[in-house]
Amino acid sequence: MPGGGAPLVSRYSELFRQRSFAAFLTAGALQFAAPATASVVLFYSVTVAYPTAGLRETYGALALAYLGLGSTLPTLITAFFSGALADRNDRGWLMRVVNLLGLVATALLVVILVLGPSTHIALPGPHGFYIPEWVLLVYPVWALVIVSSTLFRPAFNTSVPRVVPRELLSRANGLIYAIAGGVTAIGTLGAGVVLTVAPAPYALALPFTLFFVTQVALVAVDLDLSPVRTSAPRSILHEAREGFAYIGRRTAILQLTISGLVINFLVALATVELALYVTTWLGATQGFWYGAMVAAATVGASVGFVLIARVRFEHRAGQAMILLTSALGLTLLCLALVRSIWLALPIIFLFGVIPGMFSTIFLSTIQSTVPDQMMGRVFSADEVGSYALVPVGQYAGGALTYDVGVQGTYLTAGGTLALFGLVMLLGFTALRKLSIHNPGGPAPDG
């Protein structure tokens, strides 16, 4: 990676000299931003579907947990096969098809919010617990939006080394995800503004537009993104399992996946209730403030993507990710201790910076050390392993908030996450030694 002192324009101009990079970047950045923008509309709408603060912190907390849970389980099933699909099909074609799925699903969400029934459905749980019927209709369609992005990610991430040379990977990943974060920030903030002045279906026009422009950009990518095959195709189930076997032979990557399992569980525990945190704990009930919180986190992620590209992390990739884990926990603790939206905004900005840095290190390490014909399956196997407990975390977040309140949930998640970083430092030796030049074990051709 070039030294951090190089002028910003010269450090990134070389990327845009690569064929179709601008269209490829546009497609990736907008597709990654679209679900996050839609989530602001849906999570806020579910929160305010309950008329009082008391109902929001009890029934609303569980409804939000179910919204997250309903999308995560299909996502995990899809993620199991997503890498194998990326490793055996034209990745450009695959990205166009799955993005179209997200576009159609977003249009269906608009229809539900406009025409959905207003009756309530009583469900098992706390006494009197109910969910509006239109919310129940949203659950499976929202799952389709998330599934489309789950299928898109391995196809996109495995294509980056085909669009830019290896020496530009860190810069390319940082720029793509920084712009994705910036677009997400604009989209989520814009959705919050629209929610403040107009009904929710109008706000869904923003993610619909992002999916639509993504489709146009994907058509403009003029590159052969077919995967490199070194053996005859086998069953998709067999090929999907090879990704898990590959990770099992790479101790450092296996420890990173286990770490991701714990990290994502604890983050899900708190963040599934973010809309509730903003409206009840901070007392900022207008949709604008929830959008602003999500926007601040995504701007932070963009800054993280750019910052880490200026640091020589290649020799200390594992150590950097361990340090970032504890720092992430500390930001959740800080969120639990403030009651002002003006203090929460800079804290959640830092909360976003950390995953941005973490993701760039992870992506660049995998893209630099895993063979092209295995890369999609390794990405998807890691995603399945890392996110397997997210649905448990989302449900647990709702149940914990119901029992101990929003602050108790954030204190629990943040404190445990900060301590887990110490566990990683002391117990995960292979991860501590992980670098691009020491990838954590043999790298078979697969």
Secondary structure, DSSP 8 states (H G I E B T S, - for coil): ---TTS-HHHHHHHHHTSTTHHHHHHHHHHHHHHHHHHHHHHHHHHHHTSSSHHHIIIIIHHHHHHHHHHHHHHHHHHHHHHHHHHHHS-HHHHHHHHHHHHHHHHHHHHHHHHH----EEE-SSSTT-EEEHHHHHHHHHHHHHHHHHHHHHHHHHHHHHHHS-GGGHHHHHHHHHHHHHHHHHHHHHHHHHHHHHS-HHHHTHHHHHHHHHHHHHHHH--S------SS----HHHHHHHHHHHHHT-HHHHHHHHHHHHHHHHHHHHHTTHHHIIIIIS---SHHHHHHHHHHHHHHHHHHHHHHTTS--GGGHHHHHHHHHHHHHHHHHHHHH---HHHHHHHHHHHHHHHHHHHHHHHHHHHHHS-HHHHHHHHHHHHHHHHTTHHHHHHHHHHHHHHHHHHHHHHHHHHHHHHHHHHHHHH-HHHHT-BTTB-SS-----
